[in-house]
């Protein structure tokens, strides 16, 4: 039997992994833009 907590940890790490790999492709310009707006 698979431990339910291990499954939750695996999926949680997988979600974080995917989020970290996909977000920088989409958001560096928007992050820089928001920082510049706050700085201005």
Buried (B, 14 or more C-beta within 10 A) or exposed (E): EEEEEEEEEEEEEEEEEEEEEEEEEEEEEEEEEEEEEEEE
